[in-house]
Amino acid sequence: MPDRSLNRNKNSRKAKPIQDIKTANKQANSFPMLGANLSSYQNQSNVTKFRGNNEETIKKPLLKRIFNKKVIKRTILTLLIVFLCTGVFLGGKFIYDLSKTFNGNIFGLLFPTKLKGEDSGRVNILLAGYSADDPSHAGAELTDSIMLVSIDTKNNTAWMLSVPRDLWVNIPGYGYQKINAAYEDGQSDNFSAGGYPNGGMGELEQIVSQKFGIPIDYYALIDYTAFKQAVDAVGGITINIQSTDPRGLYDAYTHLKLPNGWVTLDGQQALNLARARGDNAAGDISYGFANSDFDRTLHQRQMLLALKQKVGTTGVISNPISLSQLFDAMGNNVKTDFNVSDIRRLYSLSKKIPTNKIQSLSLNNSNGINLLTGYYTSDGQDALVPVAGINNYSAIQEFVSQHTQN
């Protein structure tokens, strides 16, 4: 029969004292733990410690459970504080960036409104890109990227049409110039005309609207930093390079080199491709840009579609860091006449449009016909004009009209 002198008597408060270590070791052998002695039991459950002739029994499992509960509570509390701080930080950044972009009107997110043009079934947006974020870049105020985006709100389709930066147009007060100078001229002259925004984007909007025969409802002016940061924020974009050169693309100006086929671009690569048109530089020869600026605008439309698709993925929408970076890109580098309630509505409409329902259009391949031709100006510039004549946009307007019929 095992000696149970170490067990606590139910009717007494203290166990009987143990006389010596030898007896304790002998009694320890009766416990159901093989190879244990008194010293090892000092680190086990229900251990009996000795202080002189007194005995103190500590129930460690109970203490351990209490300790674990405290640790769990503290851990949960810490995580909650971290998440709360993160939410406050991201929420603050979101509000700050929206405030910068949309003139402080952030509560429109709660009250989306119909967009201009939505009642007629089509919303038209003018996008322009410039390099004002890089003052060292020659011609930083020139809008070298110009694009029309038209959304069919009834059929959930859309199209994008690039406006060549070298299009030769008449800019009021300046005479004939390339269209990429319209924004800079409008800024200099503080352009103002009924039905158009003030400043450079109003000047550009008026010219595009009149030449292409299409009303423009909104504009967005985007610098190159916004595009680069947006691509990085979503973890890169993937597009299909289809150069006529079997080597793919190489642009000597930006040193961008890409093979044919599917490629994933980071922000800097995407920015370089948006700028590249196959210029040669200091004896370095480019290849793969058979159509020069038309290839550049084609790649811009491809990347815009890829970015739209990537932003809509669950991985981006549920990632607070990606969203924060997108807010930064927008808040610091975009000027627009959209307000917040417009943006909320635009987001709702764009979600309904599959990427394969967005057409990519170009004036150098309108149903197989080139609507533009090269033009050598009196001051020695290479420009583009309509095939029908310098100021004859009838064929271009017909082409646009065909794609705006709901």
C-alpha positions as a Markdown table, in Angstrom:
| # | Residue | x | y | z |
|---|---|---|---|---|
| 1 | Met | 0.0 | 0.0 | 0.0 |
| 2 | Pro | 1.6 | 3.4 | -1.0 |
| 3 | Asp | 2.3 | 5.9 | 1.7 |
| 4 | Arg | -0.1 | 8.8 | 1.3 |
| 5 | Ser | 1.3 | 11.0 | 4.1 |
| 6 | Leu | 1.9 | 13.8 | 1.5 |
| 7 | Asn | -1.7 | 13.9 | 0.5 |
| 8 | Arg | -3.9 | 16.6 | 2.1 |
| 9 | Asn | -6.4 | 15.3 | 4.7 |
| 10 | Lys | -9.9 | 16.4 | 3.7 |
| 11 | Asn | -10.7 | 17.3 | 7.4 |
| 12 | Ser | -7.5 | 19.2 | 8.1 |
| 13 | Arg | -6.0 | 22.4 | 6.7 |
| 14 | Lys | -2.3 | 21.2 | 6.7 |
| 15 | Ala | -0.5 | 18.1 | 5.6 |
| 16 | Lys | 1.6 | 16.4 | 8.3 |
| 17 | Pro | 5.2 | 17.6 | 8.3 |
| 18 | Ile | 7.9 | 15.5 | 6.7 |
| 19 | Gln | 10.8 | 14.8 | 9.0 |
| 20 | Asp | 13.7 | 14.5 | 6.6 |
| 21 | Ile | 14.7 | 14.5 | 2.9 |
| 22 | Lys | 15.3 | 10.7 | 2.8 |
| 23 | Thr | 11.7 | 10.1 | 3.8 |
| 24 | Ala | 10.5 | 12.7 | 1.4 |
| 25 | Asn | 12.4 | 11.0 | -1.5 |
| 26 | Lys | 10.9 | 7.6 | -0.5 |
| 27 | Gln | 7.4 | 9.1 | -0.4 |
| 28 | Ala | 7.9 | 10.8 | -3.8 |
| 29 | Asn | 8.3 | 7.4 | -5.4 |
| 30 | Ser | 4.7 | 6.7 | -4.6 |
| 31 | Phe | 3.6 | 9.5 | -7.0 |
| 32 | Pro | 2.5 | 8.5 | -10.5 |
| 33 | Met | 5.4 | 10.1 | -12.3 |
| 34 | Leu | 8.3 | 7.8 | -13.1 |
| 35 | Gly | 11.8 | 8.9 | -12.2 |
| 36 | Ala | 10.8 | 11.9 | -10.1 |
| 37 | Asn | 12.4 | 12.9 | -6.8 |
| 38 | Leu | 11.8 | 15.6 | -4.4 |
| 39 | Ser | 13.8 | 18.3 | -6.1 |
| 40 | Ser | 12.1 | 17.6 | -9.4 |
| 41 | Tyr | 8.7 | 17.8 | -7.8 |
| 42 | Gln | 9.5 | 21.3 | -6.7 |
| 43 | Asn | 8.8 | 22.2 | -10.3 |
| 44 | Gln | 5.7 | 20.1 | -10.7 |
| 45 | Ser | 2.0 | 20.4 | -9.9 |
| 46 | Asn | 0.7 | 20.0 | -6.3 |
| 47 | Val | 4.4 | 20.5 | -5.1 |
| 48 | Thr | 5.2 | 20.6 | -1.4 |
| 49 | Lys | 7.8 | 23.2 | -0.4 |
| 50 | Phe | 9.7 | 23.2 | 2.9 |
| 51 | Arg | 10.5 | 26.2 | 4.9 |
| 52 | Gly | 12.0 | 25.0 | 8.2 |
| 53 | Asn | 9.4 | 22.8 | 9.8 |
| 54 | Asn | 6.5 | 24.4 | 7.9 |
| 55 | Glu | 4.9 | 23.1 | 4.7 |
| 56 | Glu | 3.4 | 25.3 | 2.0 |
| 57 | Thr | 1.4 | 23.5 | -0.7 |
| 58 | Ile | 1.0 | 25.5 | -4.0 |
| 59 | Lys | -1.3 | 24.4 | -6.7 |
| 60 | Lys | 0.5 | 25.5 | -9.8 |
| 61 | Pro | -2.1 | 24.4 | -12.3 |
| 62 | Leu | -4.5 | 26.9 | -10.8 |
| 63 | Leu | -1.9 | 29.6 | -10.9 |
| 64 | Lys | -0.9 | 28.7 | -14.4 |
| 65 | Arg | -4.5 | 28.9 | -15.6 |
| 66 | Ile | -4.9 | 32.3 | -14.0 |
| 67 | Phe | -1.6 | 33.5 | -15.5 |
| 68 | Asn | -2.6 | 32.2 | -19.0 |
| 69 | Lys | -5.9 | 34.0 | -18.8 |
| 70 | Lys | -4.2 | 37.2 | -18.0 |
| 71 | Val | -1.7 | 36.7 | -20.8 |
| 72 | Ile | -4.6 | 36.0 | -23.3 |
| 73 | Lys | -6.5 | 39.1 | -22.1 |
| 74 | Arg | -3.4 | 41.3 | -22.4 |
| 75 | Thr | -2.6 | 39.9 | -25.8 |
| 76 | Ile | -6.2 | 40.5 | -27.1 |
| 77 | Leu | -6.2 | 44.0 | -25.6 |
| 78 | Thr | -2.9 | 44.8 | -27.2 |
| 79 | Leu | -4.1 | 43.6 | -30.6 |
| 80 | Leu | -7.3 | 45.6 | -30.3 |
| 81 | Ile | -5.2 | 48.7 | -29.5 |
| 82 | Val | -3.0 | 48.1 | -32.5 |
| 83 | Phe | -6.0 | 47.5 | -34.8 |
| 84 | Leu | -7.7 | 50.6 | -33.4 |
| 85 | Cys | -4.6 | 52.7 | -34.0 |
| 86 | Thr | -4.2 | 51.3 | -37.5 |
| 87 | Gly | -7.8 | 52.1 | -38.3 |
| 88 | Val | -7.5 | 55.6 | -36.9 |
| 89 | Phe | -4.3 | 56.2 | -38.8 |
| 90 | Leu | -5.7 | 54.8 | -42.1 |
| 91 | Gly | -9.0 | 56.5 | -41.6 |
| 92 | Gly | -7.2 | 59.8 | -41.0 |
| 93 | Lys | -5.0 | 59.3 | -44.1 |
| 94 | Phe | -8.1 | 58.5 | -46.1 |
| 95 | Ile | -9.9 | 61.6 | -44.9 |
| 96 | Tyr | -6.8 | 63.8 | -45.4 |
| 97 | Asp | -6.2 | 62.5 | -48.9 |
| 98 | Leu | -9.9 | 62.8 | -49.9 |
| 99 | Ser | -9.9 | 66.3 | -48.5 |
| 100 | Lys | -6.9 | 67.4 | -50.6 |
| 101 | Thr | -8.4 | 65.9 | -53.8 |
| 102 | Phe | -12.0 | 66.8 | -53.4 |
| 103 | Asn | -11.7 | 70.2 | -51.6 |
| 104 | Gly | -12.7 | 69.0 | -48.2 |
| 105 | Asn | -16.0 | 67.4 | -49.1 |
| 106 | Ile | -15.6 | 63.9 | -47.6 |
| 107 | Phe | -19.2 | 63.2 | -46.4 |
| 108 | Gly | -20.3 | 62.7 | -50.0 |
| 109 | Leu | -19.2 | 59.1 | -49.5 |
| 110 | Leu | -22.3 | 58.5 | -47.6 |
| 111 | Phe | -24.6 | 60.1 | -50.2 |
| 112 | Pro | -23.7 | 59.0 | -53.8 |
| 113 | Thr | -25.5 | 61.1 | -56.4 |
| 114 | Lys | -26.1 | 60.6 | -60.1 |
| 115 | Leu | -23.3 | 61.6 | -62.4 |
| 116 | Lys | -23.6 | 64.3 | -65.1 |
| 117 | Gly | -24.5 | 62.5 | -68.3 |
| 118 | Glu | -26.0 | 59.5 | -66.5 |
| 119 | Asp | -29.6 | 60.3 | -67.3 |
| 120 | Ser | -28.7 | 60.2 | -71.0 |
| 121 | Gly | -26.9 | 56.9 | -70.5 |
| 122 | Arg | -23.3 | 58.0 | -71.0 |
| 123 | Val | -20.6 | 59.7 | -68.8 |
| 124 | Asn | -17.6 | 61.1 | -70.6 |
| 125 | Ile | -14.3 | 61.7 | -68.7 |
| 126 | Leu | -11.1 | 63.5 | -70.0 |
| 127 | Leu | -7.9 | 62.1 | -68.5 |
| 128 | Ala | -4.6 | 64.0 | -68.8 |
| 129 | Gly | -1.2 | 63.1 | -67.5 |
| 130 | Tyr | 1.8 | 65.4 | -67.1 |
| 131 | Ser | 5.1 | 65.5 | -65.3 |
| 132 | Ala | 4.7 | 68.6 | -63.0 |
| 133 | Asp | 5.9 | 66.4 | -60.2 |
| 134 | Asp | 9.3 | 66.4 | -61.9 |
| 135 | Pro | 10.3 | 70.1 | -62.4 |
| 136 | Ser | 13.6 | 69.1 | -63.9 |
| 137 | His | 11.8 | 67.4 | -66.8 |
| 138 | Ala | 11.6 | 69.6 | -69.9 |
| 139 | Gly | 8.0 | 70.6 | -70.6 |
| 140 | Ala | 6.7 | 69.4 | -67.3 |
| 141 | Glu | 3.4 | 71.3 | -67.8 |
| 142 | Leu | 2.7 | 69.6 | -71.2 |
| 143 | Thr | 0.0 | 66.9 | -71.1 |
| 144 | Asp | 1.8 | 64.2 | -73.0 |
| 145 | Ser | -0.9 | 61.7 | -72.1 |
| 146 | Ile | -4.5 | 62.6 | -73.1 |
| 147 | Met | -7.3 | 60.1 | -73.1 |
| 148 | Leu | -11.1 | 60.1 | -73.4 |
| 149 | Val | -13.0 | 57.5 | -71.3 |
| 150 | Ser | -16.7 | 57.0 | -72.1 |
| 151 | Ile | -19.0 | 54.9 | -69.9 |
| 152 | Asp | -22.3 | 53.5 | -71.1 |
| 153 | Thr | -24.3 | 53.4 | -67.9 |
| 154 | Lys | -27.2 | 51.5 | -69.4 |
| 155 | Asn | -25.3 | 48.6 | -71.0 |
| 156 | Asn | -22.4 | 48.5 | -68.6 |
| 157 | Thr | -19.7 | 48.9 | -71.2 |
| 158 | Ala | -17.0 | 51.5 | -71.9 |
| 159 | Trp | -14.4 | 52.6 | -74.3 |
| 160 | Met | -11.0 | 54.5 | -74.1 |
| 161 | Leu | -9.7 | 56.6 | -76.9 |
| 162 | Ser | -6.2 | 58.1 | -76.8 |
| 163 | Val | -5.7 | 61.7 | -78.1 |
| 164 | Pro | -2.2 | 62.0 | -79.7 |
| 165 | Arg | -0.2 | 64.6 | -78.0 |
| 166 | Asp | 1.2 | 65.8 | -81.4 |
| 167 | Leu | -2.3 | 66.6 | -82.8 |
| 168 | Trp | -2.0 | 70.0 | -84.5 |
| 169 | Val | -4.9 | 72.2 | -83.2 |
| 170 | Asn | -5.7 | 75.9 | -83.0 |
| 171 | Ile | -5.3 | 77.1 | -79.4 |
| 172 | Pro | -7.2 | 80.5 | -79.0 |
| 173 | Gly | -4.6 | 83.3 | -78.4 |
| 174 | Tyr | -1.7 | 81.1 | -79.4 |
| 175 | Gly | -2.5 | 79.9 | -82.9 |
| 176 | Tyr | -1.8 | 76.4 | -84.1 |
| 177 | Gln | 0.2 | 74.2 | -81.7 |
| 178 | Lys | 0.4 | 70.6 | -80.6 |
| 179 | Ile | -2.6 | 69.8 | -78.3 |
| 180 | Asn | -0.3 | 68.9 | -75.4 |
| 181 | Ala | 0.4 | 72.6 | -75.0 |
| 182 | Ala | -3.3 | 73.5 | -74.4 |
| 183 | Tyr | -3.2 | 72.9 | -70.6 |
| 184 | Glu | 0.0 | 75.0 | -70.2 |
| 185 | Asp | -1.5 | 77.9 | -72.3 |
| 186 | Gly | -4.8 | 77.8 | -70.4 |
| 187 | Gln | -3.0 | 77.9 | -67.1 |
| 188 | Ser | -1.0 | 80.9 | -68.2 |
| 189 | Asp | -4.0 | 82.8 | -69.5 |
| 190 | Asn | -6.3 | 81.8 | -66.6 |
| 191 | Phe | -8.8 | 80.3 | -69.1 |
| 192 | Ser | -12.4 | 80.9 | -68.4 |
| 193 | Ala | -15.4 | 80.0 | -70.5 |
| 194 | Gly | -19.0 | 79.0 | -69.8 |
| 195 | Gly | -19.6 | 75.3 | -69.5 |
| 196 | Tyr | -15.9 | 74.5 | -68.9 |
| 197 | Pro | -13.7 | 74.4 | -65.8 |
| 198 | Asn | -11.4 | 77.3 | -65.2 |
| 199 | Gly | -7.7 | 77.1 | -66.0 |
| 200 | Gly | -5.7 | 74.7 | -68.2 |
| 201 | Met | -8.0 | 71.7 | -68.0 |
| 202 | Gly | -10.9 | 73.9 | -69.2 |
| 203 | Glu | -8.8 | 74.9 | -72.2 |
| 204 | Leu | -7.9 | 71.3 | -73.0 |
| 205 | Glu | -11.5 | 70.1 | -72.4 |
| 206 | Gln | -13.0 | 72.7 | -74.7 |
| 207 | Ile | -10.6 | 71.8 | -77.6 |
| 208 | Val | -11.1 | 68.1 | -77.3 |
| 209 | Ser | -14.9 | 68.4 | -76.9 |
| 210 | Gln | -15.2 | 70.6 | -80.0 |
| 211 | Lys | -12.7 | 68.7 | -82.2 |
| 212 | Phe | -14.1 | 65.2 | -81.3 |
| 213 | Gly | -17.7 | 66.2 | -81.2 |
| 214 | Ile | -18.3 | 64.8 | -77.7 |
| 215 | Pro | -19.5 | 66.5 | -74.5 |
| 216 | Ile | -17.1 | 66.0 | -71.5 |
| 217 | Asp | -18.6 | 65.7 | -68.1 |
| 218 | Tyr | -15.5 | 65.4 | -65.8 |
| 219 | Tyr | -11.8 | 65.6 | -65.9 |
| 220 | Ala | -8.8 | 64.3 | -64.0 |
| 221 | Leu | -5.3 | 65.6 | -64.2 |
| 222 | Ile | -2.8 | 63.0 | -63.0 |
| 223 | Asp | 1.0 | 63.4 | -62.6 |
| 224 | Tyr | 3.4 | 60.5 | -63.3 |
| 225 | Thr | 4.0 | 59.9 | -59.6 |
| 226 | Ala | 0.4 | 59.0 | -59.0 |
| 227 | Phe | 0.5 | 56.3 | -61.7 |
| 228 | Lys | 3.8 | 54.8 | -60.4 |
| 229 | Gln | 2.6 | 54.8 | -56.8 |
| 230 | Ala | -0.8 | 53.3 | -57.8 |
| 231 | Val | 0.9 | 50.4 | -59.6 |
| 232 | Asp | 3.2 | 49.7 | -56.7 |
| 233 | Ala | 0.3 | 49.9 | -54.2 |
| 234 | Val | -1.5 | 47.0 | -55.9 |
| 235 | Gly | 1.6 | 44.9 | -56.2 |
| 236 | Gly | 2.3 | 45.5 | -59.9 |
| 237 | Ile | 0.2 | 44.9 | -63.1 |
| 238 | Thr | 0.4 | 42.3 | -65.8 |
| 239 | Ile | 0.0 | 43.1 | -69.5 |
| 240 | Asn | 0.6 | 41.3 | -72.8 |
| 241 | Ile | 3.4 | 42.8 | -74.9 |
| 242 | Gln | 2.8 | 42.1 | -78.6 |
| 243 | Ser | 5.5 | 43.9 | -80.5 |
| 244 | Thr | 6.1 | 43.2 | -84.2 |
| 245 | Asp | 9.8 | 42.8 | -83.3 |
| 246 | Pro | 10.6 | 39.2 | -82.1 |
| 247 | Arg | 12.9 | 40.6 | -79.5 |
| 248 | Gly | 10.0 | 42.5 | -77.8 |
| 249 | Leu | 10.5 | 46.1 | -76.7 |
| 250 | Tyr | 13.5 | 48.2 | -76.0 |
| 251 | Asp | 13.4 | 52.0 | -75.4 |
| 252 | Ala | 16.8 | 53.7 | -75.4 |
| 253 | Tyr | 15.4 | 56.8 | -73.7 |
| 254 | Thr | 14.1 | 55.0 | -70.5 |
| 255 | His | 16.3 | 51.9 | -70.9 |
| 256 | Leu | 13.2 | 49.7 | -70.6 |
| 257 | Lys | 13.5 | 46.2 | -72.1 |
| 258 | Leu | 10.6 | 43.8 | -72.2 |
| 259 | Pro | 10.0 | 40.5 | -74.0 |
| 260 | Asn | 6.9 | 39.7 | -76.0 |
| 261 | Gly | 4.2 | 37.9 | -74.0 |
| 262 | Trp | 2.8 | 38.4 | -70.6 |
| 263 | Val | 4.9 | 40.5 | -68.3 |
| 264 | Thr | 4.4 | 41.9 | -64.8 |
| 265 | Leu | 5.5 | 45.5 | -64.3 |
| 266 | Asp | 6.3 | 47.3 | -61.1 |
| 267 | Gly | 5.6 | 51.0 | -60.7 |
| 268 | Gln | 8.8 | 52.3 | -62.3 |
| 269 | Gln | 8.6 | 49.9 | -65.2 |
| 270 | Ala | 5.0 | 50.9 | -65.8 |
| 271 | Leu | 6.0 | 54.6 | -65.8 |
| 272 | Asn | 8.8 | 54.0 | -68.2 |
| 273 | Leu | 6.5 | 52.1 | -70.6 |
| 274 | Ala | 3.9 | 54.9 | -70.3 |
| 275 | Arg | 6.7 | 57.3 | -71.5 |
| 276 | Ala | 8.4 | 55.1 | -74.1 |
| 277 | Arg | 7.8 | 55.6 | -77.8 |
| 278 | Gly | 11.1 | 54.1 | -79.1 |
| 279 | Asp | 13.3 | 57.2 | -79.2 |
| 280 | Asn | 16.9 | 56.7 | -79.8 |
| 281 | Ala | 19.4 | 58.3 | -77.4 |
| 282 | Ala | 23.1 | 59.0 | -77.8 |
| 283 | Gly | 23.6 | 56.3 | -80.4 |
| 284 | Asp | 21.6 | 53.7 | -78.5 |
| 285 | Ile | 19.0 | 52.2 | -80.8 |
| 286 | Ser | 15.4 | 51.4 | -79.7 |
| 287 | Tyr | 13.4 | 48.6 | -81.2 |
| 288 | Gly | 9.8 | 47.3 | -81.0 |
| 289 | Phe | 8.0 | 50.6 | -81.4 |
| 290 | Ala | 7.0 | 50.5 | -85.1 |
| 291 | Asn | 4.2 | 53.0 | -84.5 |
| 292 | Ser | 6.1 | 55.3 | -82.2 |
| 293 | Asp | 3.7 | 57.4 | -80.1 |
| 294 | Phe | 0.7 | 55.2 | -81.1 |
| 295 | Asp | 2.5 | 52.3 | -79.5 |
| 296 | Arg | 3.0 | 54.4 | -76.4 |
| 297 | Thr | -0.7 | 55.3 | -76.1 |
| 298 | Leu | -1.6 | 51.6 | -76.8 |
| 299 | His | 0.5 | 50.6 | -73.8 |
| 300 | Gln | -1.0 | 53.3 | -71.7 |
| 301 | Arg | -4.5 | 52.0 | -72.4 |
| 302 | Gln | -3.4 | 48.4 | -71.6 |
| 303 | Met | -1.9 | 49.5 | -68.3 |
| 304 | Leu | -5.0 | 51.5 | -67.3 |
| 305 | Leu | -7.1 | 48.4 | -67.9 |
| 306 | Ala | -4.7 | 46.2 | -66.0 |
| 307 | Leu | -4.7 | 48.7 | -63.1 |
| 308 | Lys | -8.5 | 48.9 | -63.0 |
| 309 | Gln | -8.7 | 45.1 | -62.9 |
| 310 | Lys | -6.1 | 44.8 | -60.2 |
| 311 | Val | -7.6 | 47.5 | -58.0 |
| 312 | Gly | -10.9 | 45.5 | -58.1 |
| 313 | Thr | -9.5 | 42.3 | -56.7 |
| 314 | Thr | -10.3 | 41.2 | -53.2 |
| 315 | Gly | -6.6 | 41.1 | -52.2 |
| 316 | Val | -6.2 | 44.8 | -52.8 |
| 317 | Ile | -9.6 | 46.0 | -51.4 |
| 318 | Ser | -9.1 | 44.0 | -48.2 |
| 319 | Asn | -5.4 | 45.1 | -47.7 |
| 320 | Pro | -5.3 | 48.3 | -45.5 |
| 321 | Ile | -1.7 | 49.0 | -46.6 |
| 322 | Ser | -2.5 | 48.8 | -50.3 |
| 323 | Leu | -5.5 | 51.1 | -49.7 |
| 324 | Ser | -3.5 | 53.5 | -47.8 |
| 325 | Gln | -0.9 | 53.7 | -50.6 |
| 326 | Leu | -3.6 | 54.2 | -53.1 |
| 327 | Phe | -5.1 | 57.0 | -51.0 |
| 328 | Asp | -1.6 | 58.6 | -50.9 |
| 329 | Ala | -1.2 | 58.3 | -54.7 |
| 330 | Met | -4.6 | 59.9 | -55.3 |
| 331 | Gly | -4.4 | 62.6 | -52.6 |
| 332 | Asn | -1.0 | 64.0 | -53.5 |
| 333 | Asn | -1.1 | 63.8 | -57.3 |
| 334 | Val | -4.6 | 64.1 | -58.8 |
| 335 | Lys | -6.6 | 67.2 | -59.6 |
| 336 | Thr | -10.2 | 66.7 | -60.6 |
| 337 | Asp | -13.7 | 68.3 | -60.7 |
| 338 | Phe | -15.2 | 65.1 | -59.4 |
| 339 | Asn | -16.6 | 65.5 | -55.9 |
| 340 | Val | -16.7 | 62.6 | -53.4 |
| 341 | Ser | -20.3 | 61.7 | -54.0 |
| 342 | Asp | -19.5 | 61.5 | -57.7 |
| 343 | Ile | -16.5 | 59.2 | -57.0 |
| 344 | Arg | -18.7 | 56.9 | -54.9 |
| 345 | Arg | -21.2 | 56.7 | -57.8 |
| 346 | Leu | -18.4 | 56.2 | -60.4 |
| 347 | Tyr | -17.0 | 53.3 | -58.3 |
| 348 | Ser | -20.4 | 51.6 | -58.2 |
| 349 | Leu | -20.8 | 52.0 | -61.9 |
| 350 | Ser | -17.3 | 50.8 | -62.8 |
| 351 | Lys | -17.8 | 47.6 | -60.7 |
| 352 | Lys | -20.5 | 46.6 | -63.1 |
| 353 | Ile | -18.3 | 46.8 | -66.2 |
| 354 | Pro | -16.1 | 43.7 | -66.9 |
| 355 | Thr | -12.7 | 44.4 | -68.2 |
| 356 | Asn | -13.5 | 42.6 | -71.5 |
| 357 | Lys | -16.3 | 45.1 | -72.0 |
| 358 | Ile | -14.0 | 48.1 | -72.2 |
| 359 | Gln | -12.8 | 48.8 | -75.8 |
| 360 | Ser | -9.4 | 50.3 | -76.5 |
| 361 | Leu | -9.7 | 52.6 | -79.4 |
| 362 | Ser | -7.1 | 54.5 | -81.5 |
| 363 | Leu | -7.3 | 57.0 | -84.3 |
| 364 | Asn | -4.6 | 55.3 | -86.3 |
| 365 | Asn | -6.6 | 52.1 | -86.6 |
| 366 | Ser | -10.3 | 53.0 | -86.9 |
| 367 | Asn | -11.8 | 49.8 | -88.2 |
| 368 | Gly | -8.6 | 49.3 | -90.2 |
| 369 | Ile | -8.4 | 52.9 | -91.4 |
| 370 | Asn | -5.9 | 55.6 | -90.3 |
| 371 | Leu | -7.8 | 58.8 | -89.5 |
| 372 | Leu | -4.6 | 60.8 | -89.0 |
| 373 | Thr | -1.6 | 61.6 | -91.2 |
| 374 | Gly | 1.8 | 63.2 | -90.6 |
| 375 | Tyr | 2.3 | 66.9 | -91.0 |
| 376 | Tyr | 5.4 | 69.0 | -91.2 |
| 377 | Thr | 4.8 | 72.4 | -89.7 |
| 378 | Ser | 6.2 | 75.7 | -90.9 |
| 379 | Asp | 8.5 | 76.0 | -87.9 |
| 380 | Gly | 9.9 | 72.5 | -88.5 |
| 381 | Gln | 7.8 | 70.3 | -86.1 |
| 382 | Asp | 6.5 | 66.9 | -86.8 |
| 383 | Ala | 2.8 | 66.8 | -86.0 |
| 384 | Leu | -0.4 | 65.0 | -86.8 |
| 385 | Val | -3.5 | 66.2 | -88.5 |
| 386 | Pro | -6.8 | 64.6 | -89.8 |
| 387 | Val | -6.4 | 62.8 | -93.1 |
| 388 | Ala | -9.3 | 65.0 | -94.4 |
| 389 | Gly | -7.3 | 68.2 | -93.7 |
| 390 | Ile | -5.8 | 70.3 | -90.9 |
| 391 | Asn | -9.1 | 71.4 | -89.3 |
| 392 | Asn | -11.4 | 68.8 | -90.8 |
| 393 | Tyr | -12.5 | 66.5 | -88.0 |
| 394 | Ser | -15.7 | 65.1 | -89.6 |
| 395 | Ala | -14.4 | 61.6 | -90.0 |
| 396 | Ile | -13.0 | 61.6 | -86.5 |
| 397 | Gln | -16.4 | 62.8 | -85.1 |
| 398 | Glu | -18.2 | 60.1 | -87.1 |
| 399 | Phe | -15.9 | 57.5 | -85.6 |
| 400 | Val | -16.6 | 58.8 | -82.0 |
| 401 | Ser | -20.3 | 59.0 | -82.7 |
| 402 | Gln | -20.4 | 55.4 | -83.8 |
| 403 | His | -19.1 | 54.3 | -80.4 |
| 404 | Thr | -21.3 | 56.6 | -78.3 |
| 405 | Gln | -24.6 | 55.3 | -79.6 |
| 406 | Asn | -26.2 | 53.5 | -76.7 |
